[in-house]
Amino acid sequence: MTARRILTFLASVMAVLAVLALLAPDEEVSMAGMKLRYPTMKSVLKSVREHHRTIGAGNGETPEMAQLRDSIAYYHTLVDESDIRFWLPSDDYLDPFWQEAESAADEGRTCRILHYGDSQIELDHITSRLRRYMQAEFGGGGPGMLPVSIITPNPNIHLGTAGELTHLASFGDSNAVRSNGNYGPMMQSFRLEGTVALSLRTSNHKNVDEPVKRFNRVTLIYNGLGGNVSAVATTTHSNDRKGIHAAHWQLDSTDRFKVRVSGNADLYALLLDCGSGIAVDNIPMRGCSGQQFTLVGEEKLRNAYSQMDIGMIILQFGGNSVPYIKTTEAIETYCQSIGKQIDHLHRCCPEARILFVGPSDMGRRSKGQFQTYDMLPPLVDSLISTVTAHGAAYWSIYHAMGGENSMAEWVDQGYAGKDYIHFSQRGADLMGDRLAEAFRNSHTLYTLHRRMEAEK
């Protein structure tokens, strides 16, 4: 039985006992020659208060401190043992991120979470629910990071591009042009040799969260390749230096923006943010196994990341490799590559916490029965060991959805498609909420520990 189910069972038992305590008469009840007395709610609460007073009297601790310790113990159970737990390289691994998140709004900063992933996160899946939690808790808004030309659909933005751009990608179609490591923070870029006009407007669809529909700050990150680069919007940005730079525009709150860019440059990304707080960027990389990051030049990626305030990098991969992993040797090879990706990102963005989100349950039907791929459970175990050994955190969709053979139930309930791989919109929302809940539990525990330290 999982920790979550144990907690649910205990909570149910306690609820039944509480109802009995509320209904119990004050006097004794005679039954079969015996006298029965059930404790009333009043007597139970009195006993709890006396218990806390006894604890406080015994060790000098107040009832409030005892209750705080109880809360810390409860959240430790959720954080360390539940199906939505994080596996961490150290207990305090996420503390620097929570410090950055809590201080960003007060300091007028936008702390970014870059959420890279395969097709499971397309259409802002999972990312949108994490963004909703983070921005409700810490502030911030806007669609976040976008490519200058939409390759995969984005429900949050309408972007028009007029002019010639060459797509450079470290992933995807084999016909994509290669760029010798010059791909930028989205693992792709667009080569400009001339002039391009960009026109964008946020979506007003009812399913798009309100904070995403407005922005008041636009940033264009690019790599100048020689000659003058000019970007004309509300003001003109002009730069004749080679290398990676950022053009900034501060606006009144708006839902649309136009810019005309001329010169010879690789255009990496547009950032559309609102206010200060947290930005959660959805960066889908269809078909990827998570092994593309080392294809991006270390110096270029470090310089591109330095144009932003990055608090966390999320890597959600593994699903595209699962069907092809048949042996323990293949697991070892894949995990070694993931370790190299994490090391590369640590060097390129040393201030960011890294979270690897592992694959979901998946498999195939055989003779009418669904069966998880044989090598998936050991792959998940190996990924957990590899990721934490390389100084990053791990979150398991496989565990969060119920473990082995759980995908069949998700399909039956409409949470995943008949391919037994991809989540439906409902399933993606549910999984995003579970990831957000894991972060919420972690932040609550962090906050409780800080309260405990402050009251000592």
Secondary structure, DSSP 4 states (H G I P E B T S, - for coil): --HHHHHHHHHHHHHHHHHHHHH--SS-EEETTEEE-PPPHHHHHHHHHHHHHHHHHHHS--HHHHHHHHHHHHHHHHHHHSTTPEE-SSTTTTHHHHHHHHHHTTTT-EEEEEEEESGGGGGGTTHHHHHHHHHHHH---S-EEE-SS-SS--TTEEEEEEEEEEEEESSS-TTSBP-TT--TTTTEEEEEEEEEEEEEEE---TTS-GGGG-EEEEEEEEEE-SS-EEEESSSEEEE---EEEEEEEEEEEESEEEEEEEEEEEEEEEEEE-SSEEEEEEEE-TT--S--GGGS-HHHHHHHHTTS-EEEEEEE--TTTGGG--SHHHHHHHHHHHHHHHHHHHHH-TTSEEEEEEPPP-EEEETTEEEE-TTHHHHHHHHHHHHHHTT-EEEEHHHHTTSTTHHHHHHHTTSB-TTSSSB-HHHHHHHHHHHHHHHHHHHHHHHHHHHHHHH-
